[in-house]
Amino acid sequence: MPRSAVVNQEMRERSRERILTAALETFAAKGYEAASISDVTAAAGVSRGLVSYYFATKEQLAAELLDRWLDGIAGLLSIQGTPDERLAGIIDGALMAAATTLPIQRLAITLMMQPSTHDVFARVEQAKSERLSLVEDAIRDVFAARGAAEPAIEEMLLRATLEGVTVKLAIYRETFPLEDIRRRLYAGYDLPTPAVPLPITSPPVDRLRAK
């Protein structure tokens, strides 16, 4: 009995997701530039033709993964509450994303910082420019409501700080005291001390060392 159009569509979506999952794992293990489409094909356990059907180039795979990463950032738009509650939510959301989605965070960091791949990141970012502007404006509105003289500068500084935390966490995953950094960020913005820690393992403050 022939498969229905719905079943065929579901199978296509599963195949596509399988390829993207394999691509992320491969890029995380080998690095974007060292990884090949053949590596992704092997990791996904599918034919080269199937990978090429969905993604003609390695750049298209990376672009799709980055697209989803940027959509995750746009999730900040859903945070509700007072300006202080929204700022705390932004900080916590960014820290949780850094801690729980390290492979995609590492990929984004690599693509945006390496000269040979920066254009890939720039093209995806430009395609999402309108939605990212909404995120930037939402953060600026929080700082404006808190009485900041230069909300745009505050937004850029906060994002730079959180992105710096992400970089350090990606490098020093086993020794980065994320909870203590979180509390220091709260104190720096005169936010109430968090009532409960983030639901992730956070080592005590010592020294950042790669393991």
KOLDREN-118564 format. One record per residue (C-alpha): x, y, z; residue in one letter. Coordinates in steps of 0.2 Angstrom, whole numbers. Layout:
// residues N
<node u="X" v="Y" w="Z" code="A"/>
...
***
This chain:
// residues 211
<node u="0" v="0" w="0" code="M"/>
<node u="8" v="17" w="-5" code="P"/>
<node u="13" v="28" w="9" code="R"/>
<node u="2" v="44" w="11" code="S"/>
<node u="9" v="61" w="8" code="A"/>
<node u="9" v="65" w="27" code="V"/>
<node u="20" v="49" w="31" code="V"/>
<node u="32" v="54" w="17" code="N"/>
<node u="33" v="71" w="24" code="Q"/>
<node u="37" v="64" w="41" code="E"/>
<node u="50" v="53" w="34" code="M"/>
<node u="58" v="67" w="25" code="R"/>
<node u="58" v="78" w="41" code="E"/>
<node u="66" v="63" w="51" code="R"/>
<node u="80" v="61" w="38" code="S"/>
<node u="83" v="79" w="38" code="R"/>
<node u="84" v="80" w="57" code="E"/>
<node u="96" v="65" w="57" code="R"/>
<node u="108" v="73" w="45" code="I"/>
<node u="108" v="90" w="55" code="L"/>
<node u="111" v="80" w="72" code="T"/>
<node u="125" v="71" w="64" code="A"/>
<node u="132" v="87" w="56" code="A"/>
<node u="132" v="96" w="73" code="L"/>
<node u="141" v="81" w="81" code="E"/>
<node u="154" v="80" w="67" code="T"/>
<node u="158" v="98" w="68" code="F"/>
<node u="159" v="98" w="87" code="A"/>
<node u="171" v="83" w="86" code="A"/>
<node u="182" v="88" w="71" code="K"/>
<node u="179" v="106" w="69" code="G"/>
<node u="170" v="114" w="55" code="Y"/>
<node u="184" v="116" w="43" code="E"/>
<node u="191" v="99" w="46" code="A"/>
<node u="175" v="90" w="44" code="A"/>
<node u="168" v="84" w="27" code="S"/>
<node u="152" v="80" w="20" code="I"/>
<node u="158" v="62" w="19" code="S"/>
<node u="160" v="63" w="38" code="D"/>
<node u="143" v="69" w="41" code="V"/>
<node u="136" v="55" w="29" code="T"/>
<node u="145" v="42" w="39" code="A"/>
<node u="139" v="49" w="56" code="A"/>
<node u="121" v="50" w="50" code="A"/>
<node u="121" v="32" w="42" code="G"/>
<node u="113" v="38" w="26" code="V"/>
<node u="119" v="39" w="8" code="S"/>
<node u="129" v="54" w="1" code="R"/>
<node u="115" v="57" w="-11" code="G"/>
<node u="102" v="59" w="3" code="L"/>
<node u="113" v="72" w="12" code="V"/>
<node u="116" v="81" w="-5" code="S"/>
<node u="97" v="81" w="-8" code="Y"/>
<node u="94" v="92" w="8" code="Y"/>
<node u="111" v="101" w="9" code="F"/>
<node u="121" v="104" w="-7" code="A"/>
<node u="136" v="110" w="3" code="T"/>
<node u="144" v="110" w="20" code="K"/>
<node u="140" v="128" w="22" code="E"/>
<node u="122" v="125" w="20" code="Q"/>
<node u="122" v="113" w="34" code="L"/>
<node u="131" v="125" w="45" code="A"/>
<node u="119" v="139" w="40" code="A"/>
<node u="104" v="129" w="45" code="E"/>
<node u="112" v="125" w="62" code="L"/>
<node u="116" v="143" w="65" code="L"/>
<node u="99" v="148" w="59" code="D"/>
<node u="92" v="138" w="73" code="R"/>
<node u="105" v="145" w="86" code="W"/>
<node u="99" v="163" w="81" code="L"/>
<node u="81" v="157" w="83" code="D"/>
<node u="85" v="152" w="101" code="G"/>
<node u="92" v="169" w="105" code="I"/>
<node u="75" v="176" w="99" code="A"/>
<node u="67" v="166" w="113" code="G"/>
<node u="72" v="180" w="124" code="L"/>
<node u="57" v="190" w="117" code="L"/>
<node u="45" v="178" w="127" code="S"/>
<node u="52" v="183" w="144" code="I"/>
<node u="39" v="193" w="154" code="Q"/>
<node u="38" v="202" w="171" code="G"/>
<node u="46" v="218" w="178" code="T"/>
<node u="61" v="225" w="170" code="P"/>
<node u="72" v="217" w="184" code="D"/>
<node u="63" v="200" w="181" code="E"/>
<node u="66" v="202" w="163" code="R"/>
<node u="84" v="206" w="165" code="L"/>
<node u="87" v="191" w="177" code="A"/>
<node u="78" v="180" w="164" code="G"/>
<node u="89" v="186" w="150" code="I"/>
<node u="104" v="182" w="160" code="I"/>
<node u="98" v="165" w="166" code="D"/>
<node u="92" v="160" w="148" code="G"/>
<node u="109" v="165" w="141" code="A"/>
<node u="119" v="155" w="154" code="L"/>
<node u="107" v="140" w="153" code="M"/>
<node u="109" v="140" w="134" code="A"/>
<node u="128" v="141" w="135" code="A"/>
<node u="129" v="127" w="147" code="A"/>
<node u="116" v="115" w="139" code="T"/>
<node u="120" v="118" w="121" code="T"/>
<node u="139" v="119" w="120" code="L"/>
<node u="141" v="110" w="103" code="P"/>
<node u="130" v="123" w="94" code="I"/>
<node u="138" v="137" w="104" code="Q"/>
<node u="155" v="131" w="99" code="R"/>
<node u="150" v="130" w="81" code="L"/>
<node u="144" v="148" w="82" code="A"/>
<node u="159" v="154" w="90" code="I"/>
<node u="170" v="146" w="78" code="T"/>
<node u="161" v="152" w="62" code="L"/>
<node u="160" v="170" w="69" code="M"/>
<node u="178" v="171" w="74" code="M"/>
<node u="188" v="162" w="60" code="Q"/>
<node u="192" v="173" w="45" code="P"/>
<node u="189" v="159" w="33" code="S"/>
<node u="171" v="156" w="40" code="T"/>
<node u="166" v="173" w="46" code="H"/>
<node u="156" v="176" w="30" code="D"/>
<node u="145" v="161" w="33" code="V"/>
<node u="140" v="168" w="50" code="F"/>
<node u="138" v="185" w="43" code="A"/>
<node u="126" v="179" w="29" code="R"/>
<node u="115" v="169" w="42" code="V"/>
<node u="115" v="184" w="54" code="E"/>
<node u="110" v="196" w="40" code="Q"/>
<node u="96" v="184" w="35" code="A"/>
<node u="89" v="185" w="53" code="K"/>
<node u="93" v="204" w="55" code="S"/>
<node u="75" v="209" w="57" code="E"/>
<node u="71" v="196" w="71" code="R"/>
<node u="88" v="200" w="80" code="L"/>
<node u="84" v="218" w="80" code="S"/>
<node u="68" v="214" w="89" code="L"/>
<node u="79" v="205" w="102" code="V"/>
<node u="91" v="220" w="104" code="E"/>
<node u="77" v="232" w="105" code="D"/>
<node u="68" v="221" w="119" code="A"/>
<node u="84" v="221" w="129" code="I"/>
<node u="86" v="240" w="126" code="R"/>
<node u="69" v="243" w="132" code="D"/>
<node u="73" v="233" w="148" code="V"/>
<node u="88" v="245" w="152" code="F"/>
<node u="77" v="260" w="147" code="A"/>
<node u="64" v="255" w="159" code="A"/>
<node u="78" v="253" w="173" code="R"/>
<node u="83" v="271" w="170" code="G"/>
<node u="99" v="268" w="159" code="A"/>
<node u="106" v="283" w="151" code="A"/>
<node u="112" v="273" w="136" code="E"/>
<node u="101" v="258" w="133" code="P"/>
<node u="110" v="253" w="117" code="A"/>
<node u="127" v="253" w="125" code="I"/>
<node u="120" v="243" w="140" code="E"/>
<node u="112" v="230" w="128" code="E"/>
<node u="129" v="228" w="118" code="M"/>
<node u="139" v="227" w="135" code="L"/>
<node u="127" v="214" w="142" code="L"/>
<node u="128" v="203" w="126" code="R"/>
<node u="147" v="205" w="125" code="A"/>
<node u="148" v="199" w="143" code="T"/>
<node u="137" v="184" w="140" code="L"/>
<node u="145" v="179" w="124" code="E"/>
<node u="162" v="180" w="133" code="G"/>
<node u="155" v="169" w="147" code="V"/>
<node u="150" v="157" w="133" code="T"/>
<node u="167" v="157" w="126" code="V"/>
<node u="175" v="153" w="142" code="K"/>
<node u="163" v="140" w="147" code="L"/>
<node u="166" v="132" w="130" code="A"/>
<node u="185" v="131" w="134" code="I"/>
<node u="184" v="128" w="152" code="Y"/>
<node u="168" v="117" w="154" code="R"/>
<node u="175" v="107" w="169" code="E"/>
<node u="182" v="122" w="179" code="T"/>
<node u="170" v="137" w="175" code="F"/>
<node u="160" v="142" w="191" code="P"/>
<node u="145" v="147" w="181" code="L"/>
<node u="134" v="149" w="197" code="E"/>
<node u="146" v="161" w="205" code="D"/>
<node u="147" v="171" w="189" code="I"/>
<node u="128" v="172" w="188" code="R"/>
<node u="127" v="179" w="205" code="R"/>
<node u="141" v="192" w="201" code="R"/>
<node u="131" v="197" w="186" code="L"/>
<node u="115" v="199" w="196" code="Y"/>
<node u="125" v="210" w="209" code="A"/>
<node u="132" v="220" w="195" code="G"/>
<node u="115" v="225" w="189" code="Y"/>
<node u="108" v="227" w="207" code="D"/>
<node u="96" v="212" w="205" code="L"/>
<node u="90" v="202" w="220" code="P"/>
<node u="101" v="187" w="224" code="T"/>
<node u="94" v="172" w="215" code="P"/>
<node u="84" v="161" w="226" code="A"/>
<node u="89" v="145" w="219" code="V"/>
<node u="104" v="140" w="208" code="P"/>
<node u="103" v="135" w="190" code="L"/>
<node u="99" v="117" w="187" code="P"/>
<node u="117" v="113" w="181" code="I"/>
<node u="133" v="107" w="189" code="T"/>
<node u="144" v="122" w="193" code="S"/>
<node u="162" v="119" w="200" code="P"/>
<node u="168" v="130" w="215" code="P"/>
<node u="179" v="145" w="211" code="V"/>
<node u="197" v="140" w="209" code="D"/>
<node u="206" v="143" w="192" code="R"/>
<node u="201" v="141" w="174" code="L"/>
<node u="210" v="126" w="167" code="R"/>
<node u="206" v="115" w="152" code="A"/>
<node u="203" v="97" w="155" code="K"/>
***
